[in-house]
Amino acid sequence: MIVRRSIQWGLILCLTLASLTGCTLYQIAAQQEKATGLWGELVVGEAFGQSFVSTHDNLHRIDLATATYARTNSAAVIFHLLDDPEATRDIISITLPEPEIQNERPTSIRFPPLPDSGGRSYYFYIESPEGSPGDAITVYANAQDRYSAGTAYRNHQAVSGDLTFTAYSRETFTFSRVLDDFLSRAAQDLLFFLCYGILVLGLCVGLVFLIWRRAASKKRSEL
């Protein structure tokens, strides 16, 4: 009886750990979601940008509030992600065909996760080398400085206000990742986890004892 229950609990534990493997958690790494208006057309020679700080590792997506003026434009948009406005080398550069640009809702720019992005400052900007009046997109922005960890940039020069955007991180859990995280946290507060481990062990021993007593009592009653 005890062996069978132990096997059952072991299977439950294994299934719980297996269910964590491959699970993906999406978190907001930076956000400024309020807009007060549009910035005008993104024509050749213009660059619309924003600096921000990612609060999580594995930054992998930026949603930028865009508009097409409810028309079909032909000019592609290029997205750049850099360490800061003074950087000369892109971390990410993605060309977005015009059909991917959304009207009056966020345009999602996805890229491979950046593993050490937590706590780091970044700067992104978009440009449209072939954009022209009547054939260009625009972005939503807030004229007030609502996002304290960064600011808007126009033609790579800081301006008052912020673009309307949300940055996301992505974390995929594996058994080894969960175990490493547990051991890392245990090392940071060894006394707490030692007491916690003793408590859990005591509860497990008590549970096994109760199951054994119940099984023994049932066996005696049958006799």
N, C-alpha and C positions, 0 to 999 in steps of 0.2 A: 504493500500500500504506500509506504513512505517512498520507496524507490520510484514507483509510478508517478507520484505527485512531484518528486524532484525532477523527473524527466519532463513532466508537463511544464513546470516553471522554467526549466532550461530552454525548452522549445519556445516559450513565450518570450524569454529574454533574447534569444537568437532572432526571432521574427521582428522584435522591436528594433534591434540594432540593424537588421537587414532593411527595414523600412526606412531608416535614416539614410542609408546609402543611396546616393543618386538624387536625394531631395535638393531642390534649388530654392534659395531664399533671395528675394529681390527687396532691396532697401533703397530709400531715398538718400542719396549722398549729398545733394545740394538742391535748393529749390527757391525760386522766386516766381510765384504763380499769378501775381496781380499785374494787370495792364491798364494803362491810361490812354493808349493810342498806338498808332503806327509810326514807323520811322521813315517812310518814304521809300521810293524804289531803289532796289539794289542793282544799280547800273555799273557798267565797267568803270573801274577806278575807285569804287566804294568798297568798304569792308565793315561789316557789323560784327562786333565781338563782345565778349563778357569774360571777366575773370571770376574764379570761384575756388572754394576749398572743398575737396572731397572728404566727407567724414567717415568713409568706409573704404576698405580695400576692394579690389576687383571692380573698379569703375568700368562700365561696359556700354553705357547708353546715355545719350542726351536727347531729351525731347525739347525742341525749340518751337515756340509758338510762331507760326508763319501765316501768310496770306498771299493769295495769287491775284487779288482784286477780282475774284470770280471770273477769271478768263483763262484761256489756254496760252501759256507762255512757252517759248521754245528754248530759252537760255538755261543751260545747266547751272547748278550751284555747287561750289566746292567748299567742303567743310574741313577746317584745320583745327587740330588740337595740339597745343604746345605747353611747355612748362610755365611760360610767362610771356607778356607782350614783347619782351626784348629778345626772346629766343629766336635763333635762326634756323633751327631744324624742327620739322614736324614730328610729333609722336605718332599722330594719325592724320592721314589725308584721304578723304573720301569724296568722290564725285557723285552728286545726286542728280539723276536725270529729272527734268521738269515734272514728269508725271508723278514722281515720288513726293513732291512738295505739296503739302496739304493747305487747304484754304480755311482760314479761321479756326484751325485746330492744330495741335502739335505735330510737327514732322519728327519722326524718330530716326536718330542716327545711331546705329549699332556698330560696335567694333570689338575686337578680342579683349577680354578682361585685362585690366592693368593690376597685377597682383599686389603692388605696394602703394596703392593710391591713397590709402587712409591718412588723413592729416596733411596731404600735399596740396599745394596751390597749382591751379591750371588756368589756361586761357584758351578759349576757342573763338574762332571767327569764321564767317562765311563770306564768300565773294562770288561774283558771277562775271567772268571775263567777257562774256558775250551779251550781257544784259544791256538793254537800251530802253529809253522811255517808251512805255506802252508794251514792253516785252520783258518784264522783270517782276520779281517777287518782292515781298517786304517782310518785316518782322514786327511782332508786338513788343512793346516796352513800357516801363513805368517811369514817369518823369521824376519820381521821388526815389531817394536812396533807401529802398526797403530791404535790400540784401546787404548786410554789414560785412560779409566776408569777401566781397568783391564789388566790381563796378562795371558799367557798360563802357565799351570802346567804339569809337567811330573813326575809321581810317587809322586804327592803332593808336588813337589818342584818347585818354580817359575823359569821359564826359559824365555829367550828372545823371543819375538814374541807373536802371538795370534792365536788361532784356528779360523777357518772360520765358523761363526755362525750368526744366527739372532734370537732374542728373541721377542715374541709378547705378547701384552696384549689384553684383550677382555672386552668390556663394553657393557652391555645390558641396554637400556634405558627403563624406565617406567615413567608413568605420575608423580608418587610421586617423582621419582629421578629427573626429569626435574624441578619440582616445588621446591624441596629442594635445588637444585643447584642454581636456580634463587634467592630464598630467601637468601641463603648464600652469594651470590655475592652482593645482594642488601645491606646486613648488612655490608659488607666490604667497600662499597662506597655509603652510604645512600643519600648524597646530589645529586650525579649523577643520581641515579635511581629515586629520587624524581622529579628532573627536567625532566627526561626522561618520567616518568609516567604522569606528567602534560602535556607534549608535545603530548603524545599519546592520552590522554583524550581530549585535545583540537582538535586534528585531527578527533577523533571520533565524537565529538559534531558538528564540522564543516561539516562532511560528512552527519550526520543525518539532519542538518539544510538545506543543499543543496538538499537532497532528498525530504525533506518536502516542500521546496519552489517549486521544480519542480512539485511535485504532486499537490500542490495548484494551480500553474499556469495552469497546464493541466486541472484541474477541472473547473477553471474560463473560460478557452477558450471553453470548452464544453458547458458552459451555454450561 
